[in-house]
Amino acid sequence: METEVTTTELEMLSPGEFKPKIPARDDVLVQKVEISTAVINHFFFVNVGRPWKWYSRLKWTLADWQALVEKGTTPTWIGYIQGSPFGYIELDRQAENVEIAFFGLLPQFIGMGLGGFLLSEAIRLAWELEPKRVWVHTCTLDHKYALNNYLARGFSICRKETVLEQVPDDDDPIWSTPEFYESLTREYKTLSRQIAG
């Protein structure tokens, strides 16, 4: 489906511009994924991104996801509330910049006041990597408060672009990421044969 999408790029040029949001509750934490696996990043991309039509990685295979987590420049963190994962952060280190590449909440946790906190953690973690610039992009397919959340945390708009994008229809089977699951099934069959000896 051809859809007009406006993408807004925002940047923060110093940690002094950062306006963090402190969580209103003490049962939340953000923990780094120390043992990276393709399945973790795939799970969050699909389940966090589905309501906002994140489609850029829907055709990825298990090997594509594994290459992402193994390249070492895309650290991932998971947000937890009372022991349950509620969202994730995926950063992308790019020379002197760090992009908050993917960030968001699982649908059942939207509206609980966790978005500003998780974004604050993403920004704090990005600045810990000592870049010259932290940047992020959002678009008109995102949550209606996404842009305001970025602005409230201290980001400034640096670029806007409106283009026509081919966004999969809501009932398109691609949303179930069949190529990933087909390649994952092949991997499991190989592992089963190896274990069976």
N, C-alpha and C positions, 0 to 999 in steps of 0.2 A: 504494500500500500504506500503510495507516494504521499509524504507528509512534510509540511513546512516546519522546520525546526530552527529555532534561534539558540545558538550556543554562546554562552557568556564565559569568557576567561577572566579569572580574578587572580591577583597576586598580592603577596605580602613581602616587603623588601627588608624588614628587620624584625627581630623578636619584640621590639618595643611597640610595634603596631598591634600585637596580639592582645585580644580581649577575651580571656578564658571564661567559660561558664562552669561554675562549680556545681557538682550534682547535688540535688536537694535530698538525696538519700545516701546512706552509708553502706548499702548492700550491692554496690556496683564496682566492678574493676575491669581493667583492660590488660590483657596478657598477651605477650608476644608468642607467635607460633614458632617454637624452636626447632621442631622436627617437621619440616615442610613436606606436604604431600599434595599432589594434584587434586585429590578428592576434596580437600578442605576448601581450596580456593574456588573450585568448580561449584561446590554446594552454596557458598555464600554469594557468588556472582549470580547464579540462577535464582536463588530464593530471595535475595535482597533486591535484585535488579528487575525481576519480572514485572512488578507493578509499574515501573518507570520505563519499561521497554528497552532495557539494556540488551542489545542484540549483537554487539561487536564480536563476542566470543562464542556465539551459539553453535558455530560449525567446528569448533575446536575438537580435536581428538584428545585422548589421554596423553599422547606424546606431546602435543602442543601445551597442555597444562603443565606437564612435568618439566618441559623446557622453561616455562615461566618461573616456576618455583626454584629450579636449580641454577638459574643464571646469577642469583645472589644479589640482585639490585632491586628486588621487589619484596621487602619485608612485609609481613602480614601480622596483624593483631586482631584478637577477638574480644569483644565486650561481653561481660557476664553480669547477670543480675540473679541473685540467689542461686548461683550455680548453673543457671541456664544461659546459653549463648543468645545474645540479643542483636548483635550486629558485628560488623568487621571494618577494618581499615587495611587498605593495600597501598603502600607508598611505592614510588618509582624514582630511584636516584638517577639523575641525568646530568652528568658533568657537574656544573656548579649549582644546579637547581634540584629541588625535590618536588615532585608532583604528588598530590593526594589523588592517586589514580582512580581508586574506587573506595567508597565509604558509604555506609548506610545501615539501616535497621531491618531486621526481619519484620514482615508486615504486622504480626501480632503484638509487636512492641512499639509501634508508632502511636504517638499521642501520650506517652508516659513521661515526656520531658527528658528523654535520653539522647536525642539528636544533637543538641547543643553541647552536651558533655562529651559525646563521642567525637564530634568534630574538634572540640578543644584538645582532646587527647591526640588526635591526628596531627594537629598543628604543633603541639608541644613535641611530639615524637619526630616530626619532620625537622624542626629546628635543632633537635639534638644531633642530627646528622651534619650540622654546620654548613648548610648551603648559603648561597648569596640571595636566594629567592625561593619562596614556597609558593606554589601555584596550584590552582584547581579549576576545573570547568564544570559548568552546570548547563542545563538546557530546558527548554519549555516542556519537555516530556517529564521532567523531574517533579518531585513534590512541590506543591504551590508555595511552601515556605523555605525551600532550599536556598534560593538566592538571598533572602533576608537573613538566613542563618549565617551564610558566609560573610555577608556585610557586617553583621553584628559581632562577629569574631575578629574583625579588623581587616578583612580583605578589601581590596579596591578593584574595581572593574578596569581591565586594561584592553579588552577587545571583545567585540560582538560580531557575530556573523549569522546570517539567515540563509539556509539552503534547503533544497528539497531532498529528503532522504527516503530511501526504500526501507520502510519499517515493516517487519512481518505482521500480517494480520493476527488478531487475537487468537484465532483458532488454527493457526499454522502449526503443524507438528514440530517445526524447528525449535519451538519453545521447550520441548522436552529433551533437547540436545541429543538426538539419536546417535550422532557420530561418536560422541563421547562414550555413551553406554555400549555401543557396539565394540569400540576399541577396548573398553574396560572388561567386557565379557571375554574377549579374546585373551586379554592379559590373565584373567582369573583361570581360564582353561589351561593356559600354559603353566601357571603356578601349580594347579591341581595335578597336572601330569608330572611335574618335577617332584612334588611332595610324594606322589604315589610311587615314584622311582621306576 
